[in-house]
Amino acid sequence: MQQGGNQFVKASSGWPKACYGVDLHGGDPVVVLAEKKRGKVLWNRVQLDNTTLAKAVGDLSVTATSLSARDSLTRRLEVPFSSRTKANRVLPTLLDIQLPFSVEDCQYQFLDHSKTNAGTVEPLAVVATNDSINSKIAAVKDVGFDPEIVDVEGLAVWSQILNETASIGHKSKGMVAVLILDGESSSLTIGRDGSFLNSYGLHVDDIKRVFRLVKAHQLEQGEKMEWFLAGAEAADEEVALRWREGLASLSLTDVKVVESPVSFLARAVAVRALSLGSVHCNLRSGEIAHHRIVGHSHGVQLKFAMLWLLVGLLLSVGNIVLQRNLADRKDMVNKRFRGLVDSLAGYHVNAMGDDATRIVADSMFTRKKELEPFLQAFLPSLQKIIVDIADVAKKEDLHYDTLSVGHDSVSIHGSASSTSGSDELVKTLAQAGYVVTHKRGGRVEGDRVEFTITTEQD
């Protein structure tokens, strides 16, 4: 076993005792073993051999891996309810509207049910198709492991960077970004003040896309940024230097390489699988769940069933009056359930249980348009760039004949009062992250100078 370092975080109680984290994103497999010891989680990098594979199938260990940012989806969904229970009833319907594939063809979880300033619930949706999950499971099996846990890269990266910075007494404020540099499997994870925002897949040295994604999340120009580099290529001094220089050119100068960058993602999924946290997820669930996870879940359910059986016996022997009170409580719960179903459906529903839930879901489908404003809240707005374009026109005496603004491109044709009059507009669009093509034409009516500006984001 090759030691890679120790990461101390608060461990969760119960099963399992150890976890192998497997990272295949950089080509060669990287494996880390995280173990619970004295209430903490410690990790070490291991070499793949027969002994390692034999231990990996032991009763006291599980295996965790992660889906890349390209193969998974994370986004916030705002629900117009303050009740988490109400929100959970409509979230699958809201998610289905947003997905480019059927919700039946994927696995999803809703995590971190935080509340907005308006008091509504805004959970984090985590989604991946069954095909992507099965492909990852097959790839991990090819190197000798059968992963019980399939996490998502962005959440694992964010949890681990918080763990590692906290372990050295550092608490980040403002925006934090983590670049995983693994060739075509590179990714960018962004968060603010300890909260995960989103993660994105990247191409090699895609500095322009990084710049645009960061600006989309910045609250104001010049917001404090902190950068961390990890992954197989981050261990290469030339690659790390190239990224440092590229980020520095964007005035983002605080760039650090994490300790043991090659094993960062592997230890992230392993440590995360054994630690406490509010955004744990395992997309190997439902029909594709691992048999050990299913068995553990059944064991937990059996313990609760036995506990409730004991409680029932005590109640039946102890006090008949208490039984009557429980019956009254049951009636009250049923009445509240009926009221909740009626309020969600918009009309009186006679059914109960699963039938009532299906009726509510069908009713929500007919009200999709009413919910669309809430679904658009997470999308980037073009309002600021439009306002900037209008301000430049007023300041520089520009006339726009045609104007087309989109997330990926902008096309403007008009005239200026002088030859250099449209230069300020070019600067404004370039600062917004667009690659600018600027053409000047001849003189038009009123001795104005015709110009055309087209921009396309790579």
C-alpha positions in Angstrom: 0.0 0.0 0.0 1.4 3.3 -1.0 0.5 6.1 1.4 -0.9 9.2 -0.2 -1.8 11.2 2.9 -4.5 11.3 5.6 -7.7 13.3 5.5 -9.5 13.7 8.9 -13.2 14.4 8.7 -16.1 13.4 11.0 -17.2 9.9 10.2 -20.7 8.6 10.0 -21.9 5.8 12.2 -22.8 2.2 11.1 -21.9 0.4 7.9 -19.5 0.4 6.1 -16.1 0.5 7.8 -14.0 1.1 4.7 -14.4 2.3 1.1 -12.3 2.1 -2.1 -12.6 5.2 -4.2 -12.0 4.5 -8.0 -11.2 7.3 -10.4 -11.0 6.4 -14.2 -11.3 9.9 -15.6 -7.6 10.4 -16.3 -7.1 7.1 -18.2 -5.1 5.0 -15.7 -7.1 3.8 -12.7 -6.4 5.7 -9.5 -7.6 3.9 -6.3 -7.8 5.2 -2.7 -8.8 3.3 0.4 -10.6 5.3 3.0 -11.1 3.7 6.5 -12.9 4.6 9.7 -10.5 4.7 12.6 -11.3 6.2 16.0 -14.3 8.1 14.7 -12.3 9.7 11.8 -11.8 8.8 8.2 -8.2 8.3 7.0 -7.2 7.6 3.4 -4.3 6.1 1.5 -3.6 5.5 -2.1 -3.2 1.9 -3.1 -1.7 0.0 -6.0 -3.9 -2.4 -7.9 -2.9 -6.0 -7.2 -4.6 -9.3 -6.2 -4.5 -8.4 -2.6 -6.2 -5.1 -3.1 -9.0 -6.8 -5.2 -9.5 -9.5 -2.6 -10.0 -6.9 0.1 -12.3 -4.9 -2.1 -14.9 -7.6 -2.0 -14.7 -8.1 1.8 -17.7 -7.6 4.0 -16.2 -4.5 5.7 -15.6 -2.5 2.6 -17.5 -1.0 -0.3 -16.4 0.7 -3.6 -17.4 4.2 -4.7 -16.9 5.9 -8.0 -18.3 9.0 -9.7 -19.9 10.1 -12.9 -18.2 13.0 -14.8 -19.7 16.4 -15.1 -20.5 15.5 -18.7 -22.5 12.4 -17.8 -24.5 13.9 -14.9 -26.7 16.9 -14.3 -27.0 19.1 -11.2 -29.3 22.1 -10.9 -31.5 23.9 -8.4 -35.3 23.7 -8.8 -37.3 26.3 -7.0 -40.8 25.1 -6.0 -43.5 27.6 -5.0 -44.1 25.9 -1.7 -42.6 26.5 1.8 -43.3 22.9 2.8 -40.7 20.3 2.0 -43.4 17.6 1.9 -45.4 19.5 -0.7 -42.3 20.2 -2.7 -41.4 16.5 -2.9 -44.7 15.7 -4.4 -44.2 17.9 -7.5 -40.4 17.7 -7.9 -40.4 14.7 -10.2 -42.9 16.4 -12.5 -40.9 19.7 -12.5 -37.7 17.7 -13.3 -39.3 15.8 -16.1 -40.2 19.0 -17.8 -36.6 20.2 -17.8 -34.9 16.9 -18.9 -34.0 16.2 -22.5 -34.8 12.6 -21.9 -37.6 10.7 -20.1 -37.5 10.7 -16.3 -38.2 6.9 -16.5 -34.8 6.5 -18.3 -32.7 8.0 -15.5 -31.9 7.9 -11.8 -32.4 11.1 -9.8 -32.2 12.4 -6.2 -33.3 15.7 -4.6 -30.8 16.9 -2.0 -30.2 19.9 0.2 -33.7 21.2 0.5 -32.7 24.8 1.3 -35.1 27.7 1.4 -34.9 30.9 -0.6 -35.3 34.4 0.8 -38.9 34.3 -0.4 -39.5 31.2 1.8 -39.9 28.7 -1.0 -38.0 25.4 -1.2 -35.0 25.1 -3.6 -33.6 21.6 -3.6 -30.6 20.4 -5.6 -31.6 17.9 -8.3 -28.9 15.3 -9.3 -29.6 13.3 -12.4 -28.0 10.8 -14.8 -29.3 8.4 -17.4 -29.3 4.7 -16.8 -27.0 4.2 -19.8 -24.4 6.5 -18.3 -24.6 4.8 -14.9 -24.4 1.3 -16.4 -21.4 2.4 -18.6 -19.5 3.6 -15.5 -20.3 0.5 -13.5 -19.0 -1.7 -16.4 -15.8 0.4 -16.7 -15.1 0.0 -13.0 -15.8 -3.7 -13.2 -13.2 -4.0 -15.9 -10.5 -3.0 -13.4 -11.7 -5.5 -10.8 -14.2 -3.6 -8.6 -18.0 -3.7 -8.4 -19.1 -0.2 -7.2 -21.9 -0.1 -4.7 -21.9 3.7 -4.8 -22.0 5.9 -8.0 -21.6 9.5 -6.9 -21.4 12.6 -9.1 -18.1 14.3 -9.6 -19.1 17.9 -8.9 -20.5 17.2 -5.4 -17.6 14.9 -4.5 -15.1 17.5 -5.6 -16.9 20.2 -3.6 -17.2 18.2 -0.5 -13.5 17.2 -0.6 -12.2 20.8 -1.2 -14.2 21.9 1.9 -12.8 19.0 3.9 -9.2 19.7 3.0 -9.3 23.4 3.4 -11.0 23.1 6.8 -8.4 20.6 7.9 -5.7 23.3 7.7 -7.8 25.9 9.4 -8.8 27.7 6.2 -12.4 28.9 5.6 -13.1 30.3 2.2 -15.3 33.3 1.7 -16.6 34.4 -1.7 -16.3 32.2 -4.8 -14.3 29.0 -4.9 -13.5 27.1 -8.1 -11.9 23.7 -8.5 -10.4 22.6 -11.9 -9.9 18.9 -12.4 -7.3 18.7 -15.2 -7.6 15.3 -16.8 -7.5 16.0 -20.6 -10.9 15.6 -22.2 -12.3 14.6 -18.9 -11.5 17.9 -17.3 -14.1 19.7 -15.3 -14.9 22.9 -13.4 -16.7 23.0 -10.0 -17.9 26.3 -8.6 -19.3 27.2 -5.2 -19.8 30.3 -3.0 -19.5 30.7 0.8 -19.4 26.9 1.4 -22.4 26.1 -0.9 -22.2 24.2 -4.1 -23.3 26.1 -7.2 -22.7 23.8 -10.2 -20.1 21.7 -12.2 -19.3 21.7 -15.9 -17.3 19.5 -18.3 -14.4 21.1 -20.1 -12.2 20.5 -23.1 -8.4 20.6 -22.8 -7.2 24.2 -21.9 -10.7 25.6 -22.4 -9.8 28.9 -20.6 -12.4 30.9 -22.5 -15.3 28.6 -21.4 -13.9 28.7 -17.8 -14.0 32.5 -18.0 -17.6 32.6 -19.2 -18.9 30.1 -16.7 -17.3 31.9 -13.8 -18.7 35.3 -14.9 -22.2 33.7 -15.2 -22.1 33.0 -11.4 -20.4 36.2 -10.2 -22.6 38.6 -8.3 -20.5 41.6 -9.1 -17.4 42.5 -11.1 -14.2 41.7 -9.2 -15.8 39.4 -6.7 -13.2 37.5 -4.6 -12.1 34.3 -6.3 -10.1 31.4 -5.0 -8.8 28.7 -7.4 -7.6 25.1 -6.8 -6.1 22.7 -9.4 -6.4 18.9 -9.1 -6.3 15.9 -11.3 -3.6 13.9 -13.1 -2.4 16.9 -15.2 -2.2 19.3 -12.2 0.8 17.3 -11.0 2.6 18.4 -14.2 4.4 21.7 -13.4 4.2 23.0 -17.0 0.4 22.4 -17.2 -0.1 23.9 -13.8 2.0 27.0 -14.8 0.0 27.4 -18.0 -3.3 27.5 -16.1 -1.9 29.8 -13.5 -0.8 32.2 -16.2 -4.1 31.9 -18.0 -6.2 32.6 -14.9 -3.8 35.4 -13.9 -4.6 37.1 -17.2 -8.2 37.2 -16.1 -7.1 38.9 -12.8 -7.8 35.7 -10.9 -4.4 35.3 -9.3 -5.1 33.2 -6.2 -4.4 29.7 -7.7 -3.3 26.7 -5.6 -2.5 23.1 -6.5 -4.1 20.7 -4.0 -1.9 18.2 -2.1 -1.6 14.9 -4.0 -3.6 16.2 -7.0 -3.6 12.8 -8.9 -5.6 11.0 -6.2 -7.9 14.0 -5.4 -11.1 12.7 -7.1 -10.6 9.1 -5.9 -10.2 10.1 -2.3 -13.1 12.6 -2.7 -15.6 9.8 -3.5 -14.1 7.4 -0.9 -14.0 9.9 2.0 -17.5 11.2 1.1 -19.0 7.7 1.1 -18.0 7.3 4.8 -18.6 10.8 6.1 -21.5 12.9 7.4 -23.1 15.4 5.1 -26.3 16.8 3.7 -25.7 16.2 0.0 -24.7 12.5 -0.1 -26.0 10.7 -3.2 -25.9 7.3 -4.8 -27.3 7.1 -8.4 -26.9 3.3 -8.5 -30.4 2.9 -7.1 -33.8 1.5 -8.1 -33.6 -1.4 -10.4 -29.8 -1.1 -10.9 -29.0 -0.8 -7.2 -26.2 -3.1 -5.9 -27.4 -6.2 -4.1 -25.4 -5.2 -1.0 -27.1 -1.8 -0.8 -30.5 -3.5 -1.2 -29.6 -6.0 1.5 -28.5 -3.3 3.9 -31.6 -1.3 3.2 -33.8 -4.3 3.9 -31.8 -4.9 7.2 -32.5 -1.3 8.3 -36.2 -1.7 7.4 -36.4 -5.0 9.4 -34.9 -3.3 12.4 -37.5 -0.5 12.2 -40.2 -3.1 11.7 -39.2 -5.0 14.8 -39.1 -1.7 16.7 -42.6 -0.8 15.7 -43.8 -4.3 16.5 -42.5 -3.9 20.0 -44.1 -0.5 20.3 -47.4 -1.9 19.1 -47.2 -4.7 21.7 -46.5 -2.2 24.5 -49.4 0.0 23.4 -51.8 -2.9 23.2 -50.9 -4.2 26.6 -50.4 -0.8 28.3 -53.4 1.4 27.7 -56.6 1.1 25.6 -57.1 4.8 26.0 -53.8 5.5 24.2 -55.0 3.3 21.3 -58.1 5.5 21.0 -55.9 8.6 20.9 -53.8 7.0 18.2 -57.0 6.3 16.2 -58.0 9.9 16.6 -54.5 11.0 15.4 -54.9 8.7 12.4 -58.2 10.4 11.5 -56.5 13.8 11.8 -53.7 12.7 9.6 -56.1 11.4 7.0 -58.0 14.7 7.1 -54.8 16.7 6.6 -53.8 14.4 3.8 -57.1 15.0 2.0 -56.8 18.7 2.5 -53.2 18.7 1.1 -54.3 16.6 -1.9 -57.2 18.9 -2.7 -55.0 22.0 -2.5 -52.4 20.5 -4.8 -54.9 19.1 -7.3 -57.1 22.3 -7.3 -60.3 20.3 -6.7 -61.8 17.7 -4.3 -60.2 14.2 -4.7 -61.9 11.2 -3.2 -59.0 8.8 -3.6 -56.3 8.1 -0.9 -52.8 6.8 -0.9 -51.0 6.1 -4.1 -54.1 6.8 -6.2 -54.4 10.3 -4.7 -50.7 10.9 -5.5 -51.1 9.9 -9.1 -54.2 12.2 -9.5 -52.1 15.1 -8.1 -49.3 14.3 -10.5 -51.7 14.3 -13.4 -53.2 17.6 -12.3 -49.7 19.2 -12.1 -49.0 18.2 -15.7 -51.9 20.4 -16.8 -50.5 23.3 -14.8 -47.0 23.3 -16.3 -47.3 26.7 -17.8 -48.2 28.3 -14.5 -45.0 26.9 -13.0 -42.7 27.9 -15.9 -41.5 31.2 -14.2 -40.2 29.2 -11.3 -38.4 26.7 -13.5 -36.5 29.5 -15.3 -35.0 31.0 -12.1 -31.7 29.1 -12.4 -31.0 30.1 -16.0 -28.5 32.9 -16.7 -30.2 36.2 -17.7 -29.3 38.3 -20.7 -30.7 41.4 -19.1 -27.3 42.8 -18.1 -25.7 42.6 -21.5 -28.8 44.2 -23.1 -28.7 47.1 -20.7 -24.9 47.5 -21.3 -25.5 47.6 -25.1 -28.2 50.2 -24.7 -26.0 52.3 -22.4 -23.2 52.3 -24.9 -25.6 53.4 -27.7 -26.7 56.4 -25.6 -23.2 57.4 -24.6 -21.5 57.0 -28.0 -24.5 58.1 -30.2 -24.9 54.7 -31.9 -28.0 53.8 -34.0 -28.9 50.0 -34.1 -30.6 48.8 -37.2 -30.6 45.2 -36.2 -29.8 43.6 -32.8 -29.8 39.9 -31.9 -28.7 38.8 -28.4 -28.3 35.2 -27.2 -26.3 33.2 -24.7 -24.1 31.9 -27.5 -24.0 34.8 -30.0 -24.7 38.5 -30.5 -25.2 40.2 -33.9 -25.5 44.0 -34.2 -25.7 46.2 -37.3 -25.9 50.0 -37.1 -24.2 53.3 -37.6 -21.9 55.5 -35.5 -21.4 59.2 -35.5 -17.6 58.7 -36.0 -15.2 56.1 -37.2 -14.2 55.1 -33.7 -17.7 55.4 -32.2 -18.4 51.6 -32.1 -15.1 50.7 -30.4 -16.6 51.1 -26.9 -19.3 48.6 -27.9 -16.6 46.1 -28.9 -14.9 46.5 -25.5 -18.2 45.9 -23.7 -18.9 42.7 -25.6 -15.4 41.4 -25.1 -15.6 42.0 -21.4 -18.7 39.8 -21.4 -16.7 36.9 -22.7 -17.5 37.0 -26.4 -15.0 36.7 -29.2 -15.6 39.8 -31.3 -15.6 40.4 -35.1 -15.8 44.1 -35.9 -16.3 45.4 -39.4 -16.7 49.1 -40.5 -18.5 50.0 -43.7 -18.7 53.2 -45.6 -20.5 56.5 -44.9 -24.3 56.4 -44.8 -26.9 59.1 -44.7 -26.0 62.0 -42.3 -22.3 61.3 -42.7 -22.5 58.4 -40.2 -20.2 55.4 -40.3 -21.8 52.0 -40.9 -20.6 49.1 -38.7 -21.3 45.4 -38.1 -20.4 43.5 -35.0 -20.8 39.7 -34.6 -19.7 37.7 -31.7 -19.7 34.0 -31.1 -18.9 32.1 -27.9 -16.7 29.1 -28.5 
